[in-house]
Amino acid sequence: MQMPEEMIANNEGDNLLLNKLPGYIRYKNNELMIEDVSAMELVREYGTPLFVISEKQIRQNYNRMRRAFSGYPKCLIAYSYKTNYLPAVCNVLHKEGAGAEVVSAFELHLARKLGVSSSKIIFNGPGKSDRELEMIVDDDIALVNADSMDELERIDRIAEAKGEIVNVGIRVKPEVRNYFVWSKFGMDIATGQAFKAYRRASELKNLNVVGMHAHIGTQICNTRPYTESIRQMVKLMSRINAELGIEFKYFDIGGGFGVPGFTPLFPTEAKVENPATIEEFGESISKTLLTCVSDYKLPEPTLVLEPGRIIITDPVLILTMVEGTKVIGGSTKTVVVDAGVNLLMFAPYYYHRIVPVVNTGSAKEAVDVYGPLCMQMDVLGVNRKLPVLKRGDFLAILDAGAYSISLSQQFIRPRPPVVMVTGRRKRLVRRGETFEDILRLDIL
Ligand SMILES: Cc1ncc(COP(=O)(O)O)c(C=O)c1O
């Protein structure tokens, strides 16, 4: 299969990444173990494809992040639901103390259903509907971040009609050097648009202006874009404080923290990134914010973090079976597996490690790994070094937690079950769909 050059990760990268498998995975007697449960046992019980989640790894990731930011006195970690809003995943995080960053009425409904207190819910998004704004107004959530002037006016009108006051922030756009700049969100700091929005918000009677928000991208691999962003935001806060008298309760820097062993192949690079650790992000962000607010003599706001990928990427893998093998063009060895981009929509853009479920010890060969869908883009890995495979063998596709379950599709097949593993325990947290599930909403 011809892939654009930039999408082909090299084998050196593969080796580097495979040396650092997530801690919950190991081989015992050559068989892949997920925590203390054998992958073969899961395959036999639930079939393939199968999403498997390590509960321990979710907890570890969350607590590691919490500790990494402990140098800042007040932090709210609001897990970015859209990354993976499987209720069982969110529940584990809420039990650890995480709040929720939501971007739709459905996500807000889910957060409330899971018992998240309004004081830990942040509502974002560039196009909130009236229905969503009504739910927000009714719910008294901690912070709704407006993305446009028009949205501020609409929140105010809806709040007025309901006789409520809404806690708002504004999503601002700092100028940062990032590998991929997100341009469609927020209001520019540099052109003065963000300041104007705050001035207008301060005039609107039904808004309580309490926050400033920025989310500068995803899979950010070094601390510089954050520190650049924080400096510009605090400078703006200081001006707003001086001229409009607004005191900021929340300073929300969004998510975006790069995931180790997970390489962005889009838009231009296929190299193995070695992102800053979460400890490095935590220290640098906390210090920069503390220094900046102290320099401008501002009170310390609560630092809001909206992590997605860094929490949920590595705790999830997909077990998949080899449906067949073939050689294309006389030389390219390929395997076709039963999981495809219907389950891992971003597979063509992000690198997913692929490992055998049974490590036969046979010499490795380079293969392309294709999904089962009738579309050219259904490719999970190119030029991967794997033991010689035959139909009926199993593979694990790693780093599969972000934008997989929440974006998985019923394209020609029902969606598979999801199992959560804790130590020796395994439990079904979403059953596999049936044909009837897919047809349930249709009217003949
Ligand atoms: C506003 C906002 N916050 C948080 C996130 C989570 O980002 P990440 O998964 O890169 O941490 C996103 C994702 O794009 C987002 O749009």
PDBQT file of the ligand as one rigid body, heavy atoms in Angstrom, charges set to zero:
ROOT
HETATM    1  C1  LIG A 501     -11.229  22.669  24.769  1.00  0.00    +0.000 C 
HETATM    2  C2  LIG A 501     -10.481  21.393  24.901  1.00  0.00    +0.000 A 
HETATM    3  N1  LIG A 501     -10.024  21.035  26.102  1.00  0.00    +0.000 NA
HETATM    4  C3  LIG A 501      -9.343  19.870  26.275  1.00  0.00    +0.000 A 
HETATM    5  C4  LIG A 501      -9.092  19.019  25.212  1.00  0.00    +0.000 A 
HETATM    6  C5  LIG A 501      -8.301  17.760  25.444  1.00  0.00    +0.000 C 
HETATM    7  O1  LIG A 501      -7.099  17.823  24.762  1.00  0.00    +0.000 OA
HETATM    8  P1  LIG A 501      -6.000  16.669  24.916  1.00  0.00    +0.000 P 
HETATM    9  O2  LIG A 501      -6.684  15.395  24.680  1.00  0.00    +0.000 OA
HETATM   10  O3  LIG A 501      -4.988  16.986  23.887  1.00  0.00    +0.000 OA
HETATM   11  O4  LIG A 501      -5.460  16.777  26.326  1.00  0.00    +0.000 OA
HETATM   12  C6  LIG A 501      -9.563  19.359  23.945  1.00  0.00    +0.000 A 
HETATM   13  C7  LIG A 501      -9.295  18.479  22.795  1.00  0.00    +0.000 C 
HETATM   14  O5  LIG A 501      -9.124  18.839  21.712  1.00  0.00    +0.000 OA
HETATM   15  C8  LIG A 501     -10.272  20.581  23.776  1.00  0.00    +0.000 A 
HETATM   16  O6  LIG A 501     -10.741  20.948  22.568  1.00  0.00    +0.000 OA
ENDROOT
TORSDOF 0
